[in-house]
Amino acid sequence: MAVMSGLSQPLSAQSLFHRIDSTVASRYYHMRGIDTTYISRPTTKWTISARMNVSGTTIKTEGMDNGRHFLSEMKADRKATLSLGVSYLGVSLSASLNPAKLMGKYRDYELNFNSYGRRFGFDIVYQDAKNFSGWHDHEGMERIELPDGLLSVKTLNINAFYIFNSRKFSYPAAFSQSYIQRRSAGSFLLAVSGQGQRATLEWEKEMNLKMTNIGIGAGYGYNYVPGQGWLLHISGLPTFIVYSKTSMTFGDDRIPLHYHFPEVIITGRGSVVRQWGNKFLGLSMVFNFTNIGNKESLTVHNTKWLVRTFFGLRLGK
């Protein structure tokens, strides 16, 4: 009886594993509400992928100061990371490595989190950047070069969207490869965007800028399948800011910043995917642009972009 009891434990654990695996697989391959002539799941359970990610940030300010026009531009150091991910039936785990940070050449911090579901999706990007450099033009004066270390910025960008035509159009096919787009299709999109930013500039007098903005809008995405194994995606999500709270101080002076229609947050995405057999490779891009204020007093433009190249293998039936 003791032997039988000892043998029953691994058999029970194995049975439990198969039951969990069967449940997860059933949900993963559940295609109700999907037109399978347009969208399908990969036939394999495992996906291993390698990525190279490159991102950059630019902040521009423009306005008037005592009747004189000024324009400035600051760019953060580009960030490059390598990542390796493993996915089992849509559940993913990945690890990233920043070679420049290991060598002490990159001091900023950035976190990117993306989720692309069949009906809903979102991007969350947080950046704490101090490696900015650029220039400042002031009417009647020579250009001033702004060295690294003067500007520090903390920024949080959140974009969420809803896909109307989820029966035929798949965002995951273009960005996570958990679906396969078999025929060309597009969809209208409903979007909500948010941005929070805190910036400090140490130059002559300390300048502090705080912004919180929320936008609502709609856009369109299209997956073009020119031939078997190919996918080209493009989408645009413009949102108009409906809530804006902005404050700016320069030394002891407080600079008023008033809402000026239209203020926008625009998110653009694009990708190219090529797959053959159990392999796929591609390139994807996410671009964020925010416009706050007006040129008659002060306007702030934020540009944030992320480009990824990737290669993957699908394994296991």
N, C-alpha and C positions, 0 to 999 in steps of 0.2 A: 504494500500500500504506500509505503514511503517512497518507493521508486516511481510508482505511478503518479504520486503527488508532485514529485520533483520534475517529472516530464511534462506535466500539465501546464506549468507556469509559462515556459517558453512558447508552448502551443497557443495558450491564451493570449499572450502578448502579440504573437504573430497574427492571430485572428483579429485582434483589435487594430493592428496596423493596417491590415487589408481592408477592414471596414472603414477606417478613416480615409484611406487612399481611395476607396471606391466612392465615398461620399464627395470628397474634394474633386475627383475626376468627373463625377456626374454633374456637379455644378459648373465645372470648367467647360465641359463640352455641351452644356445645356444651350440650345440654339433657339429656344422659343422666342418669338418676336423678331427674329433675324431672317432676312432673305438670303439663304445660303448660296444663291447664284451670284451674290455680290460680296458676301463676307463669309469667311470660314475660320476655324481654329486650326493651328498646326496639328499634325497627327502625332507629334511626339510630346512627351511629358517634360523633358528637361531642356533648358536653354542655357548655354554658356556664352557670355559675350564680353568683349574687351572694348573699352572706349578711351578716346582722347578728347578731353574737354578744354576749350579755350574760351575765356570770357573777358570782357572789358567794360569800363564805365567812363562816361564823359558827362561833365556838368558845365553848362554854359549859362552865364548871366548877362543880361542886356537891359539898359535903361537910361535914365537921364539923371544927372547930378548938377544942380544949379545951372540948368539950361545947357549942359554939355553932355553929349552922348558918350556912353562907355560900353565896352564889350569885353568879356573875359571868357577863357576856356581852360578847364582843368581836366586832365586825364589821369586815371589811376593806372598803375602797372597792370599789364595783362597777366591773367592767371591761367596756368596750364596744369592739368592734372591727368593722371592715368588711372583708370578704374577697371576692376574685374568683377563681373556679376554672375550669379547663378540663380536660375529661376526654375521652380518646380510647380507645374500646373498653375502658373500665374502668380505664385508667391515668390518674391525676389529678395535676395540678399547681395549687397555689393560692398566693396572696399575701395577707397581711393588713395592715391599717393601723389603728393606735390613735390617733384624733385627740387624746384627752386627753394621751397621752404626748408627742405632738409639741408640745403647748402647755405642757409641763412640769407638768401637773396630776396626773399618775399616775406613781408611782415604782416600782410593783411589777412583777414579771415573772411571766408565766404561759404555759405551753405545753400545748396540747391536741392529742392525736393519737388518732384513732379509725379503726378498721378493722372493717368489717362484711362478712364473707364469707358464703357460703351455709351452711356448716356451723360455722365458727368466727368469733369476733369478739373484739375487746378495745378497752378505753379506757386511755390513759395520760395522766394529768394531773399536771403539775409546777407548783408555785406557790412563789414567793419573795415574801412579802408583809410589808410594814412599815407600811402605812397602816391600822392597826387603831385603833378607838376604841370605847368602851363604858362599862360601869358595874360596880360591885362592891357587893353587899349583904352585910353581916355582922350577925348577930343582936345586937341591943342597940346598934347604931351607925347613923348616918345613911348614906344611899347615897353612895358615892364615885364621881364621874365620872372615867373613865380617858381622858385625851386621846390624840390621835393621836401615834404615835411611841414609845409605851412597849413595845409588843409586836412582835416580829418572828418570823415562822414560815416554815419551809421544809417543804413537804409534797409527797409523791409518792403518788399513788393509781393502782393498776393493777387492772383488772377484766377477766377473760377468761372466755368462756363457750362452751359447745358446744350446738348445736341438734339435737335428736333428729329432729324432723319436717321435715327440710330439703327433702323432696319437695314439700311443700305450703305451708310457712311461710317467709317471707323477711324477715329483718332489713334487708338492703340496700334493699328496697322502701320501708321506712319512713324510712331515715336517709341513704342515699346516692343513691337513685333509679336504681341500676344494674340493678334488676329492677322489674317491675310486678306487684303482687299483684292477681289478677283475681277471686278468690273468697275469702271469709272462711276463715281457718284459724288454728290455734294450735299451740304446741309446748311440751313440757317442756324445761327448760334445766338444764345442769350448769355450775356456776360456781366459779371460784377468785378470791379478792380479796386484795389486799395494800395495806398503808399504812405508810409511813415518815414520821415527823414529828420535827422539831427546833424547839423554841420557846424564846425567851428573853424574859423580862419584866423590864424595868428599873423597879422600884418598891420603895422603901424598901431592900429587899435584892434582889439579882439572883436570879431564879428561872429554872431551866433544866429543860426537860422533853424527854425522848427516848422515842420509841415506835416499835416495829416490830411489826406484826401481820399474820398470814396467816389467811385464813378459807376454808372449803370449804362449799358448800351447793348448793341447787337452787331453781329457780323456774319461772315459766311466762310465756309471752308470747302475745299474741293480736293478729292483724291482722283488723280488721273492715272489710268492704267493703259499705257501705250502699247504694251505687249506682255506676253506671259513672263512673270518674274519681275516686272518693273512696277514701281509706284512713285509718282511725283505728287507731293502735297503742298498746298499753299492755303493760308487762312489769315484773315484780318479781323481783329476785335477792337473797334474803337468804342470807348466809353466816355461819356460826358460827366464831369465832376459835379455831383449834387451836394456834396458836403466838403467844405474846405476850411481848415483852421491853420493859419500861417502867422508866424511872428518872427521879427528880425530885429536884432540890436547891433549897433556899431559903437563900441565903447559904451558911453553912458546914454547914447541917443537911441531912441526907439523909432524904427522906420515902419510906417504903416503899409500894410500889404492888403489890398482889397480884392475880393473876388471879381474877375472880369471874364464874362462869357465870350467865346467858349474856352474853357479850360478842359483839357483832355488827358486821358491815359490810353495809349494805343499799344496793343500787343499783336505782333505779327509772328507767324510761324511758317516754317517751310522744311521740307525734307525730300530726299531722294533715296529710295531703297531698291536694291537689286538682290534677288534671291534665286538660288539654283540648288536643286537637291535639298540637302539638309543645312545649307550654308546661306548666310545673308551678310551684306555689307551696305553701308550707306553714310549719309551726311544729313544732319538736322540742325536747325537754327531756331532760336527764340529771341525776339527783339522787343524791348519795352521802351516806350517814349512817353514822357510826361511834360506837359506845358502848363506852367503856373504863372499868373500875373499878366502884365502888358508892358509894351515897350515905352509907354509914356512915363512910367515910373520905374518899375523893375519887373522883369520876367526871368523865370528860371526854367531851363530845359534840362531834363535828365534823360540820358540815353544809356541803356543797359542791354548787352547782347551776350549770347552764349551759343557757341558752335560746337557740335559734337561729330566726330567720325567714329564709326563702330563696325565691328566684325563679330559675327556670332555663329554658333553651331547648335543645331537642334538634335537631341539624342534621346533614345529610349522610346519604345512603343508603349 
